[in-house]
Structures are given as structure tokens and as C-alpha cells.
Amino acid sequence: MSKCLNCQHSGKHAFCSLGEQSRAYLESNSISMEYPRGSVLFREGDHCGAVFVVCSGRVKVSVTSREGRTMILRLADAGDVLGMSAALSAGDFEVTAEALEPCKVRVLSAKCLTQMLKQFGDASMGAAKALAEDYRAAFDEARLIALPSSPAGRLARLILDWVEDSKRSGSQSFITMPLTHDELASMTATTRETVTRTLGKFRKDQIITQRGVALTVLKPAALELLSAC
């Protein structure tokens, strides 16, 4: 696994923009883990004993209702820190984190996290930034579900948000969509059948093209119009 001190994400994320001493502490006190697709990093309701710094790959973050219904809150990417709120409160994980694709993760125990925050001021700022990113993700999910009134509008908004994330990261012109139609339905408060039908209509109307998991937006203005409805 790549070293924290020469990480390609240095300066871009909460725990990737720490000073040299803080990153050295993180590297020497964390455990490097590799999770295959489908592996659970931690489960909602389990006691939090560590935070998880995603180094590569994507992680599905979800919550489950008492009735057993699952809602995907967001897709965590390289640089994201998972479990920070639960670790700082010495409580239970509020969400479940599952690897969507092979992931490399640094696992830092809650005890070492506490020592790190006491010892390094920039680490405390990093923790605050991680919490702010969690809040932003929760706000974005609420906006996605509450504002567009139609399932097509919610799916359009989700695709546009992913396009913006791709632009900010400077990645390829297309977006990779590894979610199943069931998972897309979970993120947009609709059904799998509606997702399948809507994506088919987007392709028929030449709003998007899709080849496997690679999706390219051809008419962003059309998606913007749908997401405003």
C-alpha cells in the first residue's frame, strides 16, 4: 500500500492534507487493510473502535430502518474518513460501510485517534473537516430526495452530482456507475423497475449513453431540466 507521506491524494481531503508529523503518526499507528468487493468494513449499531480512511476504491454507506428497508446515503471515495462521528462520541456506528469495489483502507483505532487529535492541531482540523463532509453528504442526500418531485428528476440529479464529483477529481469524461438498479432505487427513493425504465428512456432520448458501468452524459441541460421538476 502507498505511504501516507507520498500519497497521490495529499492535500485534497480531511486526513490527506495533514502536516508531515501528523501523517507520519497516522501511517505508523494505523493498519493497512484491503477489502474485496462486498466486504463490510463496519455495521450500523456495532460499537465504534476505529475510523477508516479510504485510500482507494469506493465504499457504499447506508442505513437500515426497523422494517428492514435500506437507504444508501452516499458513495465514499478515496480520501474520505468513515466513522469519525461515532469514534468521537465513543458510541456506535450510525451507518454500515460496504466495499463497492476492491478497496485499500487505513484503520486507525479510536484510542490512537484521540491521541492524534490531542497531539496535533492540524489533525483536529482534519477531524472537523471530516465531520463537515459527513454533514454535507447528509444534506446532499436530503436535497436529492426532497427537492425533485419525480423519480426521473431524482435520478437526473444523482447523475449530475456524480458528473460534478468527476470533474472536481479531474477524472475521465465518463462516470463509473457500479450500483445495481436496486441500489440506485435506494438512493433515489423509488423502485428498481422505475430506475430501469427511466435509464432506458434517457438512453432512447440520447440524454446519456451507457456501456457496461461507464455512463456518459450527452445532454446535461436535459438532466438539469428534469431535476428541477
N, C-alpha and C positions, 0 to 999 in steps of 0.2 A: 504494500500500500504506500502511496506517496506520503511524504513527510509534510507535517503542518507548516514547517518553516519555508518550504518551497512549493506550496500548494498553488495550483493554477487559479484557484478562486480567491487568493489572497487579496484583501481589501474590498471584497464585494459583499460579504454577508456578516451577520452578527458575530460569529466566532471565527470568521476568516479574515477579519480586519483588526485583530488584536496585535499588540506590540510583540516584539521578538521574545521577551521573557514570558509573557502570558502564553504565547503559542508553544514555547518550549515546555512549559508546565503542562499544557493540555496534551501535548504529544507524549510526554514521559509518564503521565498518570492515567491516560485513557487506554482502553483495549480496542485494538483494531478487529472489526468483525466483518464478515462477508455473509450476506443473506441472499439465498436464491429467490427467484420469483415465487410469491405465495407465502413466504415465511412471515410470521408475525413477530415484530420487534417487541411490542408490548400490547397488553389488552386493557380495555376500559374496565375500571373497577379494581385492577391489581394495584398493590402498593407500589409507589414510585421509589425505586432505589437508584436511578441513574437518569442522565439526559443522553440523548442520541444525536450526534452531529452527522448529518448525511454528507458523505464525501463524493459519492457518485450514485447515479440511479435515481429512481423516483419511488416515493412511498405514498400509499393511499391512507389518508387519515379519515376515520369515520366514527360515528356514534350510533348506538342502537337504543330504540325505545323499549319500554316494558313489554310491548306487544311483539317485539322481535323485528320490527322494521328498522332497516339500516339506512342511514343517510351519510353520503360521502361529503365531508366538509371541504376538503382540498386535496391537491396532489403536492406533496412536499418534494423539493428538488435539492440538488447539490448545494450545500451551504446552509440549509435550514437546520434549526435546532429543535428537536422534539422532546416534549416532556418537561419543559422549563417551569411552567406554572405549577405542576404537581410537585416537582422537586423543591421549589422554593417554599411551598406551603407544607412540605413533608406529608402530603396526602396521597390520594390515589390518582391514577391516570384517568383523565376525563374522556379520553378517546382511545381508539385502537389504531395502531400503525402496522400496515402490512406492505411488504415489498411488492411493487407492481412489476419490477424487473430486477435483475441481479443488482444488488446494492453493496456499496462499501460504506461502513459506518464506524465512527469513533464513539465508544460508550464510556462516559465519564460518570463515576459514582457520585451520588448526591453528597457524600462526605467530602470528596475531593472538589466538587463544585463549590461547596460552601467555603472551603479553604482558599480556593482560587479567587472567589469574589472578595474575600477579606484581604487577600494579599495584593491583588492587582486592581487598581481603579478602572482600567480600560476593560477588564473582564466584567465588572459590574455594569458598565455602559453596554457591553455586548449582551448581557442578560436582559437589560431593559429593552434593547433593540429587538431581541428575540421575542419578548412578550408583546412588543408593539406589532411585530409581524404576525403573531398569532391573532391579535385583535383585528388587524387589517384583513386577514383571511376570513375570520368570522363575519366581519362586516360585508365583505365581498359576497360571501355565500348568502347572507340575508338579502342583499341587494338583488342577487341573481334570482332568488325565489320570489321575492315580494314585488318587484317592480314590473317586469314584463308579464302581462296578463295571460299570454298564450304559451303553450308548450313550445311552439316554434320560436317564439321570442326568447324564451329562456335558453333554448339550445343555441340560438344565434348569439346570444350574449356570452355564453360559455365559450364558444368557438372564438369570438372576438377577443375575449380576455386571454385566451391561450396564444392567440396571434401576437398580442401586445407583450406578453411574457417572453415569447420567442424573439421579438425584436429587441427587447431590453437585454437579453442574454447574448445577442449577436449571433444567434444560431442560424440554421438553414432557413430557406424561404418557405418551406412547408412545416407543418406541425405534426408531431407524432402523437397519435391518439390510441394508447394501448388499452383503453377501457372497453369493456363489453357494452352492449346496448342496455343490459340490465343496470350496469354501473352508471352509465350516462343518465338513465332514467332516475336513479337515486340522487344524482347531483342536480337534476332539474325538476324534481317533484312531479314526475309524470310516469308513464308506463313504457315498458320495452317496445311494445307494438307501436306506440306513438313515436318513439325515437327512430325506429326503423323506417316508418312511413315518412317522417319529416326529413331524415337524411336522404332518403330516396328522392323526395321532391326537390331538395336542394341540388342534388346532382342533375336531375332532369331539367331544372331551370338554369343549369350551368352557373350556379352560385358558388359551388365547390366542385373539386374533383377529388377522388379518393382512390388510392391504390394500396391495398392492404391497410396498414396502420398510418400511412402517410396521407395527410389531408392538406390540400392547398385551397385557399380562398381566392376565388376569381372575381367576385363582386362584393367587396366589403361594404359598400354603400347599401346593398340589398339586405345584408345582415343587420346593419345599423338601423334600417327602417323597421325591420321585423322586431328587433329588440326594444324599440320604442313603443311598441303596441301592447 
